[in-house]
């Protein structure tokens, strides 16, 4: 057990980043911070899906550092775009915990979490999330650190963005990779880590738990299929 001092003068922050399970496997899904910095963090164990393990990870990390639920003063959660199941579970967990504990809740778009791991030499950089078919939900991290949302786009728009690099997971559409190669744009693995959530949350105001919503890149397939069946 950690000897960390959980005095009431310390602000304890819980961060959750489960938005894109296909991102770097070495990333940590849950992290704890104090006013002095990072307390500890934990990745998803091999053999477990992040969406299945989130409460186990939170409980394990808090127990390791002798932190009680009531010690947590703020929860930060990465809200997408990303995988439907992972986002639903991450946001629902954050909402329920924040409501039960009575602490602040901060929602951070996943592109902001990704941006904290991108070095200035790679900017302007395209952050591609929730790739499917020939489309991806994209944002551009500008040279000055500002993040501009582009939204759902295909590879034909890449040239006009004047980027130096692309950060994405292994599901980046082949058309993006081909365009990047033609333009001399480097592609790097995206890093989405709970340890970056605190920095990414700067400037975002708390939300009421009931108002927290994940950011979906597109309509879930189940809803699309249900709508199509209802037309028959």
N, C-alpha and C positions, 0 to 999 in steps of 0.2 A: 504493500500500500504506500502511496506517495505521502510525503510529509508536508504536502502543500497546505498552506494556512487559508482556510475558507472563512475568514473573518467577514463580518457583515459590511466592513468598509470596502471590501473588494467587489468589483463588478465581475460577475461570472457570465460568460457568453458561450452559448452552445451553437455550433454551426453545423449545418447539414447540406451535403452536396451529393445528390444521387441522380442528377438530372439526365445524364447520358451514360448508362452503364458500359457502352462500347468505347468510351474514352480510355485514356491511359490506365492500365490495370494497377499500376503502382500508386495511384492517387489515394488519398485518405478520404473516407466518406463522412466521418464525424470528427469534430475537433472541439476542444474547450479552450477558452481564453480567460485570462484575468486582466485586471488593469495593468499588470506588468508584462503581459504578452501571452504567448502560447503556453498552455498548461500541458496539453497532450493531445494526441490524435490517433486514429486507428483506421486501417484499411479494411475492406471487406475480405474476410477469410476465404481462401480457396475452397471452391465447392459450394459456396453460398451466393445467391443472387443478392445484390445490394438491397432490393426492395423487400426481400424476406428478412434481412438481417438488421434493419435500421434500429429497432428498439433494443435488440440484443447488444448492438454496438454501443448505443447510448448508455445503457445500463452498465455495461462492462467498463466503459471509460470513466463514468462517474464514480463507480465503486473503486476503481484503481486509484483515483485521486481524492477519495474521501469527500465527494461532493454530493450533497442531498438535493433533491428536486427544488426545494425552496431556496437553495443558494443561487439558482440561475436567475439572472435579472433580464436577460435578453436572448432571444433565439433568432438566428439568421438562417434563412433557407434559400437555396438556389432554385428558382422557379421556372426555368426553361428559356427557350424551347428545348425539348428533349424527348425521351421516351414516355409514352402515355402512362404506363403502369408505374414506372419509377417516379415520375412527377406527382402522380396522384398520391402515392404512398408517402413521399417526402413531404408534400404540402399538408396532407391530412395529419401526419404525425406532428408536424410543427404547430398546426392549428390547435390540435387537442392538447398538446403539452403547454402551449402558451396560455390557453384558456384555463387549464387546470391549475397551473402554477400561478397564473395572474401576472406574467411577465410581458415585457415588450416583444413584439414580433416584427421582423424586418424582412421583406421580400427583395431579393436581388436577381435581376435578369442574368441568366447564365453567361451571356457574352461578357459581362463585367468581371465575372469570376475568371473566365479564360484570359481576359486581357491582362490580369495581374501577373501572369506567367510569361508574357510575351516581351522580350527584350526590345529596347528602343531601336536597335539596329535592324529589326525585322519589320518596322513600321514604314508606311501604312500596311496593315495586315488585314486580310479578310478572315473573319471568324465564321466558320460554317458549322451549323448545328442541324440536327434532325433531318439528315439527308434521306431522300427517298426518290427512287427512279432517277430522273435527271434534274431534280430540284433540291435546293437546300435553303434553310433559313439563315440569312447572312447579316453580319454587321461588319463595319469597318472601324478598326482602331487606327486613328489618325496619328501622325507623327507627334502631335502635341498631347496625345493621351486621351483626346476626346473620342467617344464611341458613337457612331452614327448607325442606326438601324436601316438596313436595306430591305429586309423582309424576304419573302420567298422569291428566289431568282434561279435562272438557269445559267449555263456557262457563257452564253452570248454576251452577258453584261460585264464579264470580268474585265475586259480590256479597258472599258470606260472608267473603271474605278481607280486606275493608276496605283495599284498595290504592288508591294515588293514580295509578299509572301501570303500563303494560305495556311491556316491552322484548322485541322479537321480530324475526325476519327476515321477508322478504316472503311466506313460506308460512304465516303465522299464519292459522288458520281464520277464515273469514268470520263464523262465529258468535261468535268472540271479539271481532272488531271491532265487530259490531253491539251486543253486550252492553256493551262499553266505551263506545260512543257513548251508549247509553241511560243509563249510570251517570255520565257525565261524566268518564270515565277517559281520560287521554291515552295515545297509543301512540307509542313511539319506536323507531328502529332499534337493534338490539342491536349492541354492539361487542365483538368477540372478537379480541384482539390479543396476540401473543406478548410484546410489551413489558409487558403487565400480569401475566404469569404469575408473575414473581418475587414480587410483592406478594401475589398470590392464593395462593401456596404456603405462606405463613406458617402455622405450626401443623400442617402435614402432615408426617408422618414418612416417611423413605425406605422403599422396598419393594424386595424382590429382583426382578430383571428377570423371572425365570420366573413370578412371581406377578402381574405387571401385567396387568390386564384392562380393556378398554374398557367403558364403561357404555352399554348399549343401552337405548333407551326401550321397545323392543318386539322381538319375534322377527323376524329377517330374513324377507322375503317368500319367498326361495328355500327356507328351511326349512319355512315354512308350506305352500307349494305342494307340496314333496316329501312332507310328512306327509299332505296330502290325497290325493295320487296313490297313496300306499302303502295307503290305505284301500279303494281301488277293486279 
